[in-house]
Amino acid sequence: MCLCKPARKFYGTWNKAIKASGFNPNPVMFANKYTASDGHKCDSLSEMIIDDWLYRQGIKHEVDVEYPSDYNLTVDFLARGYWIEFFGLYGKHKAYDRLRRKKLKIAKEHKLKFIEVYPKHLFPINKLEKVLGALN
């Protein structure tokens, strides 16, 4: 029997339960935080790469903006009217894939200008110019 649900209910998140147990969260699932050149806190190295690209292009952007819904979800970046999500764990975790589908549905329902970024757009060659070109 998995104790994930009771732990999440008691602590709020699995990450908080792991920390309360005296352990560090799994860095594969819950990446370390990074600070971008403009001071934004990023959830992963990949998000920092995207943030720094936006900053170098002189594109003003916000991070962790709530979606226009009651789902209490945030988008990674909002820039020039575009909602930009980095889906770094797509295809690796079922719950993450469900969250991705939910965000895409919200974007469609609210007719948001939405850009999806995936690891293949960053590694091994940075292709952000092509993916985020609509912002220039």
N, C-alpha and C positions, 0 to 999 in steps of 0.2 A: 504494500500500500504506500502510495506517495504522500508525503506530508506537505507537499507544496501548497495546496489550497489552504489548509489551516494556518500554515506559517504566513502566507500572504495576507490572510484575513487578520491575523493578530498583529503583524508588523507593518502591514500596508503594502509592502513589495517583497519579493524574494530576495532582492539585493539587501534590503534592510535586515532581513532575517539572517542572512549569511554574516553580515557585519556584526549583528548582536551576538552571534555565536563565536565571535573572535577571529573570524576568517576574512580574507579578502575575496571579493566577488570574482567570479571567473572572467579573466580579461578577454576571452574569446567572445563571450556573450555580452558582457557589460564592459565595453572598452574604457581604457583610461581617458581622462579628460586632457585636453590640449588647449593652449591659448593661442588664438590667431594673432596676426600682426596688428589688427585693429583693436585687440583686447577682448574680443568675443571669446566666450568659453565654448569649446566644441566637444562633442561626445566621442570623437574619434579622430585619428590622424587624417583620415579621408575627408571628414567634414572640415578640418582645418585647411586642407589643401583647397577645397572649394571656397571657403571663406577668404583665404588669402588671394585666390584668383580674382574674386569679386573686388576685393580691396585694391589690388594692383590695377584693375581696369577702371578704378574710380567710380564703381557702381555702389551707391549707398544701399545698404541692406539691413534688415532686421533678422534676428534669430529667435527661434522658439515662439513664433506667433501663433495664437490659438486659431484653429479652423473656425469658420462661421457656422458653428453648430453647437449642440449641447453635449458633444462627446468628450469634452475636455482633452482634446488632442492638439498637438502643436506641429507646425511645419518647420523643417530645418531652417529654411531661408525664405524671406519675402523680399523681392527686389524688383523695382519698376513694375509692380503689378503682377509679377510672376511668382507663383508658389513653387518652391524648389525643394524636392525631397531627395535625399541620398538613401537609397535602399540597399545598404551594404550587406545585409544578411538575407537578402531575397534568395529563396530556394534552399536555405540552410535550416530553417526552423519553422514549423507549422504555425505557431502562434504569430510569429513575425509576418508570415505570408498573409494571414488573416487580417492583421493590422494594415498591411499594405493595401489589400483589397478594400478595406473600409475607407482608407484615406482617398483612394482613387474614386470610390463611389461618392464621397462627400464632394470632391473636386468637380465631378461630373454634375451632381445635383445643383451645385452652386455656380456652375459655369465658370470655374476658376481657370485662369491661364496657368497651366500646370506643367512643370518640367521634371521628368524622372531622371535621376543620375544613378548609375550603377558602378560597381568596381571596375568593370571593363572600360569605363570612360576615363578612369584615372590610371590604371595599371595595365600593362607595363609602360604604356605611353599615355601622357596626359592629353585627352581629347576634349577638354572643357570648352575650348574656343568653338568647336563644332556644336557641342551640346547646348551651350549657353549663349550662342551667337545672337539669339533673338534679343538679348539684353543690351547689346551694343548699338 
